[in-house]
Amino acid sequence: MEMENLEAFRQALENRHRKNDASQAINLVAINLTKAKSELSHATTSLAELMDIADEQNCKSCLVFLAELRATAISAYNTINSAEKELQNRGGCQSSGT
């Protein structure tokens, strides 16, 4: 009987360790998402400033290129923001068995 309890205890520890590892990985992803959003926010601001300069210099091809870059950065920001919200809504990675 004691061997069964020991095995159950070992499995419980192993499962807890896996959950802790998963939780740490999810927290790291959440931190990285926040950092990525911040960087993209700064990038879109900088691109808008460059667009103003290109407009003042009447460089239409530069303006088009910068506008495309900014649209891509905004799209990436929105995608990351959606992923971040989804992660928060799910409360991390929880299995239905717990």
C-alpha positions as CSV (number, residue, x, y, z in Angstrom):
1,M,0.0,0.0,0.0
2,E,2.8,2.4,0.8
3,M,4.4,1.9,-2.6
4,E,1.1,3.0,-4.2
5,N,1.0,6.1,-2.1
6,L,4.6,6.9,-2.9
7,E,3.9,6.5,-6.7
8,A,0.8,8.7,-6.4
9,F,2.9,11.3,-4.5
10,R,5.7,11.1,-7.2
11,Q,3.1,11.6,-10.0
12,A,1.5,14.5,-8.1
13,L,4.9,16.2,-7.8
14,E,5.7,15.5,-11.4
15,N,2.4,17.0,-12.5
16,R,2.9,20.0,-10.3
17,H,6.3,20.5,-11.8
18,R,4.9,20.4,-15.3
19,K,2.2,22.9,-14.4
20,N,4.8,25.2,-12.9
21,D,7.0,24.9,-16.0
22,A,4.0,25.7,-18.2
23,S,2.9,28.6,-16.1
24,Q,6.4,30.0,-16.2
25,A,6.5,29.7,-20.0
26,I,3.2,31.4,-20.3
27,N,4.3,34.2,-18.0
28,L,7.4,34.6,-20.2
29,V,5.3,34.8,-23.3
30,A,3.1,37.4,-21.7
31,I,6.1,39.5,-20.8
32,N,7.5,39.2,-24.3
33,L,4.1,40.2,-25.8
34,T,4.1,43.3,-23.7
35,K,7.6,44.2,-24.8
36,A,6.8,43.6,-28.4
37,K,3.7,45.9,-28.2
38,S,5.8,48.6,-26.7
39,E,8.5,48.3,-29.4
40,L,5.8,48.4,-32.1
41,S,4.2,51.4,-30.5
42,H,7.5,53.2,-30.6
43,A,8.1,52.1,-34.2
44,T,4.7,53.3,-35.4
45,T,5.3,56.7,-33.7
46,S,8.7,57.0,-35.4
47,L,7.3,56.0,-38.8
48,A,4.6,58.6,-38.4
49,E,7.3,61.2,-37.8
50,L,9.2,60.0,-40.8
51,M,6.0,60.2,-42.9
52,D,5.6,63.9,-41.8
53,I,9.2,64.6,-43.0
54,A,8.6,62.7,-46.3
55,D,5.5,64.7,-46.8
56,E,7.3,68.0,-46.1
57,Q,10.0,67.0,-48.6
58,N,7.3,66.0,-51.1
59,C,8.7,62.5,-51.4
60,K,5.7,60.6,-52.5
61,S,7.4,57.3,-53.0
62,C,9.0,57.5,-49.5
63,L,5.6,58.4,-48.1
64,V,3.9,55.4,-49.7
65,F,6.7,53.1,-48.4
66,L,6.6,54.5,-44.9
67,A,2.8,54.2,-44.8
68,E,3.0,50.6,-45.8
69,L,5.5,49.9,-43.1
70,R,3.4,51.7,-40.5
71,A,0.3,49.8,-41.6
72,T,2.2,46.5,-41.1
73,A,3.5,47.6,-37.7
74,I,0.0,48.6,-36.6
75,S,-1.4,45.3,-37.8
76,A,1.3,43.4,-35.9
77,Y,0.5,45.5,-32.8
78,N,-3.2,44.6,-33.1
79,T,-2.4,40.9,-33.6
80,I,-0.2,40.9,-30.5
81,N,-2.8,42.9,-28.5
82,S,-5.4,40.3,-29.4
83,A,-3.1,37.4,-28.4
84,E,-2.4,39.1,-25.1
85,K,-6.1,39.6,-24.4
86,E,-6.9,36.0,-25.3
87,L,-4.1,34.8,-23.0
88,Q,-5.6,37.0,-20.2
89,N,-9.1,35.8,-20.8
90,R,-8.1,32.2,-20.6
91,G,-6.2,32.8,-17.4
92,G,-3.1,31.1,-18.8
93,C,-3.1,27.5,-19.9
94,Q,-5.6,25.5,-17.8
95,S,-6.6,22.0,-18.6
96,S,-10.2,21.0,-18.2
97,G,-9.2,18.2,-16.0
98,T,-8.1,20.4,-13.1
